[in-house]
């Protein structure tokens, strides 16, 4: 929050995700001090290109939000960012919208080309806003599918810590 890029990052966050998939401002400020949470700014030399907001524990890394500035997409920033994250040697978990249209199908293809695989669990992400209901998402993981026990640990962590 002390970085001059924090506000620019939050503007990218607000523009990249629907309101129901965004944390409220106070929630975002509160989690910034959580030891598992990482608000990663993505740079190419001195050029700010995107965000990767994730949670890291012993078992896995959960990518809660990941975005590249729209005008900078298709320059391999997303692929290279994921490669760096996956080199940590941990299971990496993220969620995507169900692939039901061109955009969501391309997004799934992007993650599959990066080595992620779809998990066949019925998954509802808890709501970010009071009064909202959760929304159905597809869980993807790297380098392989999650076992039922791994999915259960992730889902419990998502519900009890992340949210």
C-alpha positions as CSV (number, residue, x, y, z in Angstrom):
1,X,0.0,0.0,0.0
2,X,3.1,2.2,0.3
3,X,4.1,1.6,-3.3
4,X,3.3,4.3,-5.9
5,X,2.0,1.4,-8.0
6,X,-0.6,0.2,-5.4
7,X,-3.3,2.6,-6.7
8,X,-2.5,1.7,-10.3
9,X,-2.6,-1.9,-9.4
10,X,-6.0,-1.5,-7.7
11,X,-7.3,0.3,-10.8
12,X,-6.2,-2.6,-13.0
13,X,-7.8,-5.0,-10.5
14,X,-11.1,-3.1,-10.6
15,X,-11.1,-3.0,-14.5
16,X,-10.1,-6.7,-14.8
17,X,-12.7,-8.5,-12.7
18,X,-16.5,-8.2,-12.3
19,X,-17.5,-6.4,-9.1
20,X,-18.9,-9.7,-7.6
21,X,-15.3,-11.2,-8.0
22,X,-13.5,-8.3,-6.3
23,X,-12.7,-7.8,-2.6
24,X,-14.2,-4.8,-1.0
25,X,-11.6,-2.1,-0.3
26,X,-11.5,-2.7,3.5
27,X,-11.2,-6.5,3.0
28,X,-8.2,-5.9,0.6
29,X,-6.5,-3.6,3.1
30,X,-7.1,-6.1,5.9
31,X,-5.5,-9.1,4.1
32,X,-2.5,-7.1,3.0
33,X,-0.8,-7.9,6.4
34,X,-1.7,-11.6,6.3
35,X,1.6,-13.6,6.2
36,X,0.2,-16.0,3.5
37,X,-0.9,-13.3,1.2
38,X,1.2,-11.9,-1.6
39,X,0.2,-8.8,-3.6
40,X,2.7,-9.2,-6.4
41,X,3.2,-6.5,-9.0
42,X,4.5,-7.8,-12.3
43,X,7.2,-5.8,-14.1
44,X,9.1,-6.0,-17.3
45,X,12.2,-4.1,-16.3
46,X,10.7,-0.9,-15.0
47,X,7.4,-1.2,-16.8
48,X,4.4,-2.2,-14.6
49,X,2.5,-4.9,-16.6
50,X,0.2,-6.7,-14.2
51,X,-0.8,-8.3,-10.9
52,X,-0.7,-11.7,-9.3
53,X,-2.5,-11.8,-6.0
54,X,-1.9,-15.1,-4.3
55,X,-1.8,-17.1,-1.1
56,X,1.1,-19.4,-0.3
57,X,1.2,-22.1,2.3
58,X,3.3,-25.3,2.7
59,X,0.9,-27.4,0.5
60,X,0.1,-25.1,-2.3
61,X,-0.1,-21.6,-3.9
62,X,-3.6,-20.3,-4.6
63,X,-3.8,-17.6,-7.3
64,X,-6.8,-15.5,-6.2
65,X,-6.5,-12.9,-8.9
66,X,-4.1,-12.6,-11.9
67,X,-4.3,-10.0,-14.6
68,X,-2.2,-8.2,-17.2
69,X,-3.0,-4.8,-18.6
70,X,-5.3,-5.4,-21.6
71,X,-3.0,-3.4,-24.0
72,X,0.0,-5.5,-22.9
73,X,-1.6,-8.9,-23.4
74,X,-0.2,-11.3,-26.0
75,X,3.4,-10.3,-25.1
76,X,4.0,-13.5,-23.0
77,X,3.8,-11.6,-19.7
78,X,1.1,-13.9,-18.4
79,X,2.9,-17.1,-19.5
80,X,6.2,-16.0,-18.1
81,X,4.7,-15.0,-14.8
82,X,3.0,-18.4,-14.4
83,X,6.3,-20.1,-15.3
84,X,8.1,-18.3,-12.6
85,X,5.4,-19.2,-10.1
86,X,5.3,-22.8,-11.1
87,X,9.1,-23.1,-10.7
88,X,8.6,-22.8,-6.9
89,X,7.9,-26.5,-7.0
90,X,4.5,-26.4,-5.3
91,X,1.1,-27.2,-6.5
92,X,-0.5,-24.1,-8.0
93,X,-4.3,-23.7,-7.9
94,X,-6.5,-21.2,-9.6
95,X,-10.1,-20.8,-10.6
96,X,-11.6,-19.8,-13.9
97,X,-15.1,-19.1,-15.2
98,X,-16.7,-22.2,-16.8
99,X,-15.7,-22.3,-20.5
100,X,-19.0,-21.3,-22.0
101,X,-18.1,-18.6,-24.5
102,X,-15.1,-17.5,-26.6
103,X,-13.4,-15.5,-23.9
104,X,-13.7,-18.1,-21.2
105,X,-12.7,-20.9,-23.6
106,X,-9.5,-18.9,-24.6
107,X,-8.7,-18.3,-21.0
108,X,-8.9,-22.0,-20.2
109,X,-6.7,-22.8,-23.2
110,X,-4.1,-20.3,-22.0
111,X,-3.9,-22.0,-18.6
112,X,-3.8,-25.5,-20.3
113,X,-0.9,-24.3,-22.5
114,X,0.9,-23.2,-19.3
115,X,0.5,-26.8,-17.9
116,X,-2.6,-26.5,-15.8
117,X,-5.3,-29.2,-15.8
118,X,-9.0,-29.0,-15.0
119,X,-10.3,-30.6,-11.9
120,X,-13.7,-32.2,-12.0
121,X,-15.0,-31.0,-8.7
122,X,-18.3,-29.0,-8.3
123,X,-16.8,-25.8,-6.9
124,X,-18.5,-22.7,-5.7
125,X,-16.4,-19.8,-4.7
126,X,-17.7,-18.1,-1.6
127,X,-19.1,-14.6,-2.1
128,X,-16.9,-11.5,-1.7
129,X,-19.8,-9.3,-0.8
130,X,-22.5,-9.6,1.9
131,X,-25.8,-10.4,0.4
132,X,-24.3,-12.1,-2.7
133,X,-24.2,-15.8,-3.3
134,X,-21.2,-17.8,-4.3
135,X,-20.4,-18.4,-8.0
136,X,-19.5,-21.6,-9.8
137,X,-15.9,-21.8,-11.0
138,X,-13.7,-24.4,-12.5
139,X,-10.6,-25.3,-10.4
140,X,-7.4,-25.7,-12.3
141,X,-4.1,-26.9,-10.9
142,X,-0.5,-27.4,-11.9
143,X,1.3,-29.7,-12.4
144,X,-1.5,-32.3,-12.1
145,X,-5.1,-32.8,-10.9
146,X,-5.8,-32.5,-7.2
147,X,-6.7,-35.6,-5.2
148,X,-10.0,-35.4,-3.2
149,X,-7.9,-34.7,-0.1
150,X,-6.0,-31.9,-1.8
151,X,-9.1,-30.3,-3.1
152,X,-10.7,-30.5,0.3
153,X,-7.7,-28.9,2.0
154,X,-7.8,-26.1,-0.7
155,X,-11.5,-25.6,-0.3
156,X,-11.3,-25.4,3.5
157,X,-8.4,-22.9,3.3
158,X,-10.4,-20.9,0.7
159,X,-13.5,-20.8,3.0
160,X,-11.8,-20.3,6.3
161,X,-8.7,-18.2,5.6
162,X,-8.9,-16.5,2.2
163,X,-12.5,-15.5,2.7
